[in-house]
Amino acid sequence: QVQLVESGGGLVQPGGSLRLSCSASRSIFSIPRMGWYRQAPGKQRELVVTMTSGGTTNYADSVKGRFTISTDNAKNTMYLQMNSLKPEDTAVYYCNARNIPEYDAWGQGTQVTVSS
């Protein structure tokens, strides 16, 4: 199992940037797939980006070219750099670590609000 804690959310103006962090309770080096998801009010949770342990990424079309996923294995931390933020990016952002069937772990979420 692995426990995840997100941080870095907040209020930002349109066009601004934020970096989210996801700290894991153990090494993330060998976790088969990690990623970021988001859920806006009244909507279902949706994929933002996933990354395999081999480095293959899958970005949602809505964030391609603006968001970047990365990891620091020494710190057991995954990041989401978000640039050129738009009001429609407003949501609670969750990190996920998946090693089916052993575990499918989620953090508690961090709120991102894009507003002037």
One Martini backbone bead per residue (centre of mass of N, CA, C, O) as a GRO file, in nm:
protein
  116
    1GLN     BB    1   0.101   0.033   0.009
    2VAL     BB    2  -0.009   0.387  -0.027
    3GLN     BB    3   0.042   0.722   0.065
    4LEU     BB    4  -0.123   1.040  -0.017
    5VAL     BB    5  -0.011   1.395  -0.055
    6GLU     BB    6  -0.136   1.699  -0.127
    7SER     BB    7  -0.010   2.011  -0.277
    8GLY     BB    8  -0.042   2.367  -0.400
    9GLY     BB    9  -0.291   2.493  -0.389
   10GLY     BB   10  -0.522   2.761  -0.516
   11LEU     BB   11  -0.523   3.100  -0.605
   12VAL     BB   12  -0.558   3.205  -0.952
   13GLN     BB   13  -0.502   3.366  -1.230
   14PRO     BB   14  -0.544   3.399  -1.535
   15GLY     BB   15  -0.235   3.268  -1.671
   16GLY     BB   16  -0.125   3.122  -1.449
   17SER     BB   17   0.060   2.940  -1.189
   18LEU     BB   18   0.112   2.593  -1.074
   19ARG     BB   19   0.236   2.358  -0.816
   20LEU     BB   20   0.195   2.028  -0.763
   21SER     BB   21   0.200   1.790  -0.491
   22CYS     BB   22   0.300   1.432  -0.431
   23SER     BB   23   0.329   1.253  -0.142
   24ALA     BB   24   0.489   0.957  -0.052
   25SER     BB   25   0.534   0.674   0.174
   26ARG     BB   26   0.701   0.565  -0.074
   27SER     BB   27   0.836   0.440  -0.325
   28ILE     BB   28   0.786   0.534  -0.685
   29PHE     BB   29   0.965   0.385  -0.894
   30SER     BB   30   0.767   0.102  -0.923
   31ILE     BB   31   0.515   0.231  -1.001
   32PRO     BB   32   0.330   0.173  -1.274
   33ARG     BB   33   0.104   0.410  -1.198
   34MET     BB   34   0.063   0.761  -1.230
   35GLY     BB   35  -0.151   1.053  -1.130
   36TRP     BB   36  -0.392   1.297  -1.246
   37TYR     BB   37  -0.692   1.437  -1.114
   38ARG     BB   38  -1.031   1.583  -1.159
   39GLN     BB   39  -1.297   1.783  -0.981
   40ALA     BB   40  -1.576   1.939  -1.055
   41PRO     BB   41  -1.852   2.085  -0.998
   42GLY     BB   42  -2.090   1.847  -1.101
   43LYS     BB   43  -1.858   1.645  -1.179
   44GLN     BB   44  -1.658   1.419  -1.294
   45ARG     BB   45  -1.393   1.249  -1.273
   46GLU     BB   46  -1.077   1.332  -1.436
   47LEU     BB   47  -0.831   1.314  -1.648
   48VAL     BB   48  -0.506   1.457  -1.687
   49VAL     BB   49  -0.256   1.253  -1.598
   50THR     BB   50  -0.026   0.993  -1.693
   51MET     BB   51   0.239   0.766  -1.559
   52THR     BB   52   0.474   0.549  -1.609
   53SER     BB   53   0.760   0.384  -1.510
   54GLY     BB   54   0.870   0.437  -1.820
   55GLY     BB   55   0.741   0.745  -1.902
   56THR     BB   56   0.460   0.729  -2.001
   57THR     BB   57   0.227   0.959  -2.134
   58ASN     BB   58  -0.119   1.096  -2.056
   59TYR     BB   59  -0.303   1.353  -2.190
   60ALA     BB   60  -0.527   1.571  -2.185
   61ASP     BB   61  -0.632   1.782  -2.423
   62SER     BB   62  -0.689   2.034  -2.227
   63VAL     BB   63  -0.356   2.026  -2.122
   64LYS     BB   64  -0.192   2.036  -2.355
   65GLY     BB   65   0.097   2.245  -2.321
   66ARG     BB   66   0.047   2.326  -1.994
   67PHE     BB   67   0.104   2.051  -1.864
   68THR     BB   68   0.336   1.883  -1.619
   69ILE     BB   69   0.482   1.583  -1.546
   70SER     BB   70   0.663   1.470  -1.246
   71THR     BB   71   0.958   1.329  -1.078
   72ASP     BB   72   1.104   1.249  -0.742
   73ASN     BB   73   1.249   0.976  -0.618
   74ALA     BB   74   1.408   1.088  -0.368
   75LYS     BB   75   1.115   1.224  -0.259
   76ASN     BB   76   0.852   1.076  -0.332
   77THR     BB   77   0.756   1.275  -0.583
   78MET     BB   78   0.487   1.440  -0.746
   79TYR     BB   79   0.413   1.652  -1.028
   80LEU     BB   80   0.222   1.961  -1.129
   81GLN     BB   81   0.257   2.168  -1.395
   82MET     BB   82   0.074   2.482  -1.425
   83ASN     BB   83  -0.012   2.658  -1.713
   84SER     BB   84  -0.223   2.870  -1.839
   85LEU     BB   85  -0.464   2.923  -1.672
   86LYS     BB   86  -0.811   2.839  -1.637
   87PRO     BB   87  -1.125   2.841  -1.521
   88GLU     BB   88  -1.171   2.531  -1.618
   89ASP     BB   89  -0.945   2.427  -1.398
   90THR     BB   90  -1.137   2.421  -1.182
   91ALA     BB   91  -1.054   2.209  -0.897
   92VAL     BB   92  -1.004   1.900  -0.768
   93TYR     BB   93  -0.691   1.753  -0.700
   94TYR     BB   94  -0.566   1.422  -0.773
   95CYS     BB   95  -0.377   1.160  -0.668
   96ASN     BB   96  -0.232   0.852  -0.819
   97ALA     BB   97  -0.181   0.497  -0.735
   98ARG     BB   98  -0.109   0.205  -0.945
   99ASN     BB   99  -0.136  -0.166  -0.845
  100ILE     BB  100  -0.269  -0.396  -0.995
  101PRO     BB  101  -0.436  -0.548  -0.725
  102GLU     BB  102  -0.308  -0.415  -0.469
  103TYR     BB  103  -0.354  -0.098  -0.561
  104ASP     BB  104  -0.568   0.223  -0.534
  105ALA     BB  105  -0.448   0.531  -0.473
  106TRP     BB  106  -0.552   0.828  -0.282
  107GLY     BB  107  -0.586   1.138  -0.223
  108GLN     BB  108  -0.753   1.423  -0.078
  109GLY     BB  109  -0.687   1.682  -0.214
  110THR     BB  110  -0.668   1.993  -0.416
  111GLN     BB  111  -0.742   2.323  -0.454
  112VAL     BB  112  -0.831   2.486  -0.767
  113THR     BB  113  -0.844   2.842  -0.847
  114VAL     BB  114  -0.964   3.025  -1.136
  115SER     BB  115  -0.950   3.382  -1.081
  116SER     BB  116  -1.023   3.743  -1.084
   0.00000   0.00000   0.00000
